[in-house]
Structures are given as structure tokens and as C-alpha cells.
Amino acid sequence: MQTYAGLDHEENGGMTMIGRTIRDAWLFGLLPENDTFAGRSAADFQMLLDAVSKAWEPYGNLPSRLPPALAEQHHRIYDAAIQKARAAGWDPELADDD
């Protein structure tokens, strides 16, 4: 059975759909912020994705609609992720094949 290696082992510094889902799970308290989701299965990820999607529904999936406390937490989580990813060589610009 194949399992997920964990957010800290993601390509592009974790700036992937899986990485965003894990960070959003932190935001909404579905996972503790030190949980990288390592060792979990695709079925576990699907359940997490469903829970994260449901948590975003009241905000229309838009960070700008988050209440102030969640908006501040979102900003903190994603700023740290972007800094870490850039330090690891991630470039947010799309390549020709993206």
C-alpha cells in the first residue's frame, strides 16, 4: 500500500494541491499545524479534501471572505509556506508546459 511521504517531502516546496489542502486543514483546525500528513493513504487524503472543502463553503473558497482571525492565520500559514518554498527553489511563475 502506497502512502504519502508528508508535506515536508513535497515537490515545489509543498506548493501543490495536496500541500494547499493540508495547510487549509491546519487553518480550519482539522489537523494540528505540525501534522504533515505523512504515512496516510489516498483514501485518507480524500476524506481530508472533503472536510476542507466543506470548511471553505461558508467563505466561498475565498481567503478574502474569512473572518479576521482566520484571515490572519491564513496569511501566517501561507506566507511561511511561500518563503520556505522559494528558499527551496520554487518559482511561482508558470512554465511553458504548465
N, C-alpha and C positions, 0 to 999 in steps of 0.2 A: 504494500500500500504506500503510495507516494504522499508525502506531507510537505507542508510549506516550510521553507527554511527560516523565515522570520523577516520582519521589516528591515532589520539592520543588515540583511544579506540581499536585499532587492537591488535590481539594476537601476540605473539612473538615480542613485541616492534615495530610492524609495518613492520617487515621483511617478508612480504608476497608479492605475485604477485600484489595485489591491492596497497599495500604500495609502491612498486617499481614504479608502474605506476604513482601514484600521485607525487612521488619525481621526476620522469622523466618529468612530466608535469611542475613542478617548473623549472627544468633545461632548458626546451625549451620555457619558458615564456607562457605556455598555462594556467597556474594557478599562482596566486601570492603565494609566499612561506608560507604565513600564512593561506592559504586555505587548510583545512584538508579534504575537500570533504564531510563533514557532511551534512546529510539530502538529499543527492542525491540518485537517483534511479539506478537500474541496467541498464536501457537504457542510463542514463547519463554517467555511467561508460563505457559502450560500446563505446559511442561516444568519450570519453576521450581516451580510449585504441586505437581506430582507429587513432586519431590525434597524439598520442605519437608514435605509430608505423610508421606513415608517417614521423614524425620529425626525427626518427632514421635512416630512409632509406639511406640518403646520407653518413652515417657513418657505414653502415653495422651492426648496432646494437652493435658496439664495442666502449666502452669508450676510448680505445687506439687510435681510429681514430678521436676523437673530436678535434677541433681546440683548441689552448692553453687556451683561455678564458673560453670556455665551459668545458674543461677538469678540469680546476681549480675549477670551480663552482661544477662540478660533485663530485670531491674529497671532497669539503667542505660539500655538502649536505649529501653524503653517510657516511663520517667519523662521522658527528654529529649523524646520524641515528644509526650507529653501536654502538657508545658509549652509546646512550640512551637505545637501545635495550638490550645491555649487562648489563647495570645498572638495568634493569627491569627483568633480569634473562634469557634472550635469550641466547641459546647456539648454535653457528653456526654448530656444529658437527651434522651429521645426526644420528638419532636413528635407531635401527634395523628395525623399521616399516616404515621408510621414503623411 
